[in-house]
């Protein structure tokens, strides 16, 4: 079903202090309801992260390092869409602690598990911080935009033409040998999207030219087909002729948002058409049963209970980037209303488990909490619900509007002095690990 325009979240006055609300009571037409439900889910989401505004801490097993970057991306969205800035110092601390010795999110302590897609997910968060003038309190570390450009340079340096006519490999280091023979769409899509967003933010055509190149390469090797399906990857040893036909929701969304940004940058209708095609193909991630119309699910694994910890978070990025794409390509909005608004209501009903009756489940199509919860489930619900506010939030900044902000919103003069002293003591100084 397609929701009427009257159900779009409208701008409304919101209390300065947002109280919690049971997610199952969500009213998707009321921005205050959306914000208070998001607050509840954000608290449950962050209960899986033990870091503080003073220290980054890796997520507990079985979560990999990349998902911490993905989590910070979700919380950046939470801050931006709801206006609740209470997590901002913690987010900044996490992003600053992980910059690495060359300020490009290549950390020796994580080389054993860092692939090109892992670096890209930290890149998504850093670029979002730049696009929103998110506070960066440490003058010993480059600005968010500079960090994003460093990540881009690192990714570009690994464009590999030894097979398949180009592309990024999944992995970077020999410690992950299986991924050194595989060119996956998440790595290449991440590079594509970051290129498009940096191109829009800076006006530098080198980035947009690379975005064109990466999309064309992805199509040429058959990892995006004529219908807009985004497949998982292919092997170098087969010269990328053995397309892995598995599709995941987040792979599609990464390319979807990049295409939408390119539509905004270039004004070329081909990018609108590409975004529309990918979104239309993404209908395969909805309606698992006739009585669960327009409800999102991860079709590669969810119904057969084979989603690993990574896969259980994929719907979060699917929602994040789909909502963001609709801001730049208005023709996507009817599909967002049809599919994501319905899924947001289903997700809210799934967030009714645990002792507090707010833990989020995995299978939104069962009509309630399915008994399986975790960080991934919380992030999926959070992004799908808070994204309802995307159309009324400020657009990503670009050009001279992008600035470096050193203080957090609402800080008193005494707090600013404490922050300055903390920086001098090394509290916000990057840890070279």
C-alpha positions in Angstrom: 0.0 0.0 0.0 1.1 3.6 -0.6 0.7 6.0 2.3 -0.9 9.3 1.7 1.0 12.5 1.9 -0.7 13.3 5.2 1.2 10.5 6.8 4.6 12.0 6.1 6.3 13.1 9.3 5.8 16.9 9.6 7.9 19.4 11.3 6.6 20.1 14.8 7.7 21.6 18.0 9.5 19.0 20.1 10.2 19.2 23.8 13.8 20.1 24.8 14.0 16.9 26.8 12.8 13.8 24.9 11.3 11.2 27.2 11.2 7.5 26.3 8.3 5.8 24.7 7.6 2.1 24.1 8.4 1.4 20.5 5.2 -0.6 19.9 3.3 2.6 20.4 5.0 4.4 17.5 2.8 6.9 15.5 4.7 7.3 12.2 2.8 10.5 11.4 3.9 12.2 14.6 7.6 13.4 14.7 7.5 13.6 18.5 6.5 10.0 18.6 9.2 9.0 16.2 11.8 10.9 18.2 10.9 9.4 21.6 10.7 5.9 20.1 14.1 6.4 18.5 15.5 7.5 21.9 14.3 4.3 23.5 15.9 2.1 20.8 19.1 4.2 20.7 19.6 3.5 24.4 19.1 -0.2 23.8 21.4 0.0 20.9 24.2 1.7 22.8 23.9 -0.8 25.7 26.0 -3.1 23.5 28.8 -0.5 23.4 31.0 0.0 26.5 33.0 2.9 25.2 32.8 6.4 26.8 33.5 10.0 25.8 37.0 9.3 27.0 37.8 6.0 25.4 36.8 3.8 22.4 36.2 0.1 23.2 35.8 -2.6 20.6 32.4 -4.2 20.4 32.2 -7.6 22.0 32.4 -10.8 20.0 31.1 -11.9 17.5 31.1 -8.3 16.2 34.0 -7.1 14.0 35.6 -3.7 14.1 33.7 -2.5 11.0 30.4 -2.7 12.8 31.6 -0.2 15.4 32.1 2.2 12.6 28.6 1.3 11.3 27.2 1.8 14.8 28.7 5.3 14.9 27.1 6.0 11.6 23.7 5.0 13.0 24.2 7.2 16.0 25.3 10.2 13.8 21.9 9.8 12.1 20.2 9.6 15.5 21.8 12.9 16.5 21.0 14.6 13.2 17.4 13.4 12.8 16.2 13.7 16.4 18.3 16.6 17.7 19.3 14.6 20.8 23.0 15.5 21.1 23.7 13.5 24.3 25.8 10.9 22.5 27.9 13.3 20.5 31.0 13.3 22.7 31.0 9.5 22.7 30.6 9.4 18.9 33.4 11.8 18.4 35.7 9.9 20.8 35.1 6.7 18.8 35.8 8.3 15.5 38.9 10.1 16.7 40.4 7.1 18.5 40.3 5.0 15.3 41.9 7.3 12.8 45.2 5.4 12.8 48.8 6.6 12.4 48.2 8.0 9.0 44.7 9.4 9.7 43.0 7.1 7.2 41.4 4.5 9.5 44.1 1.9 8.7 44.9 0.6 12.2 47.7 -1.9 12.7 45.8 -3.4 15.6 43.0 -4.3 13.2 44.9 -5.3 10.1 44.0 -8.9 10.7 40.3 -8.2 10.0 40.3 -4.9 8.1 39.1 -5.1 4.5 38.3 -2.4 2.0 34.6 -2.6 3.0 35.5 -2.2 6.7 37.4 0.9 6.0 34.6 2.2 3.8 32.1 1.8 6.7 34.2 4.0 8.9 34.4 6.3 5.9 30.6 6.6 5.6 30.5 7.8 9.2 33.4 10.3 8.8 31.9 11.8 5.7 28.5 12.1 7.4 30.2 14.0 10.2 31.8 16.3 7.7 28.5 16.9 5.9 26.8 17.9 9.1 29.5 20.0 10.8 29.6 17.4 13.6 31.9 18.6 16.3 35.6 17.6 16.0 37.1 18.7 19.3 40.8 17.8 18.7 42.9 20.3 16.7 45.7 17.7 16.6 43.6 15.5 14.3 42.6 16.6 10.8 39.0 17.8 10.2 36.4 15.2 9.3 36.5 16.2 5.6 40.3 15.8 5.5 39.9 12.4 7.2 37.3 11.4 4.6 39.7 12.4 1.8 42.4 10.4 3.4 40.2 7.3 3.4 39.4 7.9 -0.3 43.1 8.2 -1.1 43.7 4.9 0.7 40.9 3.1 -1.2 42.0 4.6 -4.6 45.5 3.4 -4.1 44.3 -0.2 -4.1 42.3 -0.1 -7.3 43.5 -3.3 -8.8 43.8 -3.9 -12.6 45.5 -7.3 -12.5 42.2 -8.9 -13.4 38.6 -8.0 -14.2 39.6 -4.7 -15.7 39.8 -3.0 -12.3 38.0 -3.0 -9.0 38.8 -3.2 -5.4 39.5 -6.6 -3.8 37.4 -7.5 -0.7 40.4 -7.8 1.6 43.6 -5.8 1.9 46.1 -8.0 3.8 47.5 -11.5 3.2 46.2 -12.5 6.6 42.8 -12.7 4.9 43.8 -14.7 1.7 40.3 -15.8 0.7 39.2 -12.2 0.2 42.2 -11.4 -1.9 40.7 -13.3 -4.8 37.3 -11.7 -4.5 36.0 -8.4 -5.7 32.8 -7.6 -3.8 30.2 -4.9 -4.3 30.3 -3.6 -0.8 34.0 -2.6 -1.1 33.5 -1.1 -4.6 30.1 0.4 -3.7 31.7 2.0 -0.6 34.4 3.5 -2.8 31.7 4.6 -5.3 29.5 6.3 -2.6 32.3 8.0 -0.8 33.6 9.3 -4.2 30.1 10.7 -5.0 29.7 12.4 -1.6 33.2 13.9 -1.6 32.6 15.1 -5.1 29.4 16.9 -4.0 30.9 18.3 -0.8 34.1 19.6 -2.4 33.2 20.3 -6.1 36.4 18.4 -7.1 35.6 16.5 -10.3 38.3 13.9 -9.6 35.9 12.3 -7.2 32.9 12.3 -9.5 34.9 11.0 -12.4 35.9 8.1 -10.2 32.3 7.6 -9.2 31.5 7.3 -12.9 34.3 4.9 -13.4 33.4 2.6 -10.5 29.7 2.4 -11.5 30.7 1.7 -15.1 33.1 -1.0 -14.0 30.5 -2.6 -11.7 28.0 -2.8 -14.5 30.6 -4.0 -17.0 31.6 -7.0 -15.0 27.9 -7.9 -14.3 27.7 -7.1 -10.6 24.8 -4.7 -11.4 22.5 -6.1 -13.9 20.0 -4.4 -16.3 17.3 -4.6 -13.7 19.2 -2.9 -11.0 20.1 -6.0 -8.9 23.4 -5.7 -7.1 25.1 -9.0 -6.7 27.7 -9.9 -4.0 30.9 -10.2 -6.0 33.1 -12.3 -8.3 36.5 -13.9 -8.3 39.7 -12.5 -9.8 40.9 -15.9 -10.9 37.8 -16.2 -13.1 38.3 -12.7 -14.4 35.0 -11.8 -12.7 33.0 -14.1 -15.0 31.6 -16.2 -12.1 29.2 -13.7 -10.6 28.0 -14.7 -7.1 24.2 -14.2 -7.5 23.5 -13.7 -3.8 22.1 -10.3 -3.1 22.1 -8.4 0.2 20.0 -5.3 1.1 22.9 -3.1 2.1 24.9 -3.7 -1.1 22.0 -2.3 -3.1 21.5 0.6 -0.8 25.2 1.6 -0.9 25.0 2.0 -4.7 21.5 3.5 -4.4 22.6 6.4 -2.3 25.7 7.0 -4.4 23.6 7.2 -7.5 21.2 9.7 -5.8 24.1 11.9 -4.8 25.5 11.8 -8.3 22.0 12.8 -9.6 22.3 15.9 -7.3 25.9 16.7 -8.3 25.5 16.3 -12.1 21.9 16.9 -12.8 22.1 14.0 -15.3 18.9 12.0 -15.5 20.8 8.8 -16.0 21.7 8.9 -12.3 18.0 9.4 -11.4 17.2 6.4 -13.6 19.9 4.3 -12.0 18.7 5.1 -8.5 15.1 4.3 -9.5 16.2 1.0 -11.0 18.2 -0.1 -8.0 15.3 0.8 -5.6 12.8 -1.0 -7.8 15.0 -4.1 -7.8 15.2 -3.8 -4.0 11.5 -4.7 -3.7 12.9 -8.3 -3.4 13.8 -7.4 0.2 10.1 -6.9 1.1 6.9 -8.9 1.4 8.2 -12.4 2.5 4.6 -13.7 2.7 1.3 -12.6 1.2 0.1 -11.5 4.7 3.3 -9.5 5.3 3.1 -7.1 2.4 5.8 -4.3 2.2 7.7 -5.6 5.3 11.4 -5.7 5.0 13.5 -8.8 5.5 17.0 -10.0 4.6 16.0 -12.7 2.1 19.4 -14.4 1.8 19.3 -15.6 5.4 16.5 -14.4 7.6 13.8 -17.0 6.8 16.2 -19.9 7.2 17.8 -18.5 10.4 21.3 -18.4 8.9 22.1 -14.7 9.3 25.4 -14.1 11.0 26.2 -11.1 13.2 27.1 -9.0 10.2 24.0 -9.9 8.2 21.7 -9.2 11.2 22.6 -5.5 10.8 22.3 -5.1 7.0 18.7 -3.8 7.1 20.0 -0.8 9.1 22.2 0.4 6.3 19.5 -0.5 3.7 17.2 1.9 5.5 19.9 4.5 6.2 20.9 5.0 2.6 17.4 4.5 1.1 16.0 7.4 3.2 19.0 9.5 2.4 18.7 8.8 -1.4 15.1 10.0 -1.3 16.2 13.4 -0.2 18.2 13.9 -3.4 15.8 12.0 -5.8 12.2 12.9 -4.9 10.8 10.3 -7.4 12.0 7.7 -4.9 9.7 8.9 -2.1 6.5 7.1 -3.1 8.4 3.8 -2.9 9.8 4.8 0.5 6.3 5.6 1.7 5.0 2.3 0.5 7.8 0.1 1.8 9.7 1.8 4.6 6.8 3.4 6.4 5.1 0.0 6.6 8.4 -1.6 7.7 8.9 1.1 10.4 5.6 0.2 11.9 6.4 -3.5 11.8 9.8 -2.9 13.3 8.3 -0.9 16.1 6.0 -3.8 17.0 9.0 -6.2 16.9 10.7 -4.0 19.6 8.6 -5.4 22.4 10.8 -8.0 23.9 13.0 -8.4 27.0 12.3 -7.4 30.6 11.6 -3.8 29.6 9.4 -4.7 26.6 11.6 -2.7 24.3 14.2 -5.1 22.9 14.0 -5.4 19.1 13.6 -8.7 17.2 14.8 -9.8 13.9 11.7 -10.9 11.9 9.4 -7.9 11.6 6.8 -9.9 9.7 5.7 -12.1 12.6 3.7 -9.2 14.2 5.7 -8.8 17.4 9.0 -9.9 19.1 10.4 -13.1 17.7 12.8 -13.9 20.5 16.0 -13.1 18.6 17.7 -9.8 19.6 21.1 -8.2 19.5 23.0 -5.2 18.3 22.1 -5.8 14.7 18.4 -6.0 15.4 18.5 -2.8 17.4 20.4 -0.9 14.7 18.0 -2.1 12.0 15.0 -0.9 13.9 16.7 2.4 14.9 17.6 3.3 11.3 14.3 2.3 9.9 12.3 4.4 12.4 14.5 7.5 12.8 14.9 7.7 9.0 11.2 8.7 8.9 12.6 12.1 9.9 15.0 12.4 7.0 12.9 14.5 4.7 12.5 17.2 7.4 16.2 17.2 8.5 18.9 19.5 7.1 20.4 18.3 3.9 24.1 17.3 3.8 26.3 20.4 3.6 28.7 21.2 0.8 31.2 23.8 -0.3 31.9 26.7 2.1 29.1 25.6 4.4 31.3 22.7 5.6 33.2 23.9 8.6 35.2 22.6 11.5 33.3 22.9 14.8 35.3 22.4 18.0 32.6 22.4 20.7 29.6 20.3 21.3 26.1 21.7 21.2 24.9 23.1 24.5 28.3 23.3 26.2 28.7 25.9 28.9 31.8 28.1 29.0 33.2 26.0 31.9 32.6 22.8 29.9 34.4 24.3 26.9 37.4 25.1 29.2 37.3 21.6 30.6 37.3 20.2 27.0 40.2 22.4 26.1 42.2 21.2 29.1 41.3 17.6 28.4 42.6 18.0 24.8 45.9 19.4 26.1 46.2 16.5 28.5 45.7 14.1 25.6 42.2 13.1 26.3 41.2 13.8 22.7 44.6 13.0 21.3 44.6 10.2 18.7 45.9 6.9 19.9 48.4 5.5 17.5 47.8 1.8 17.7 
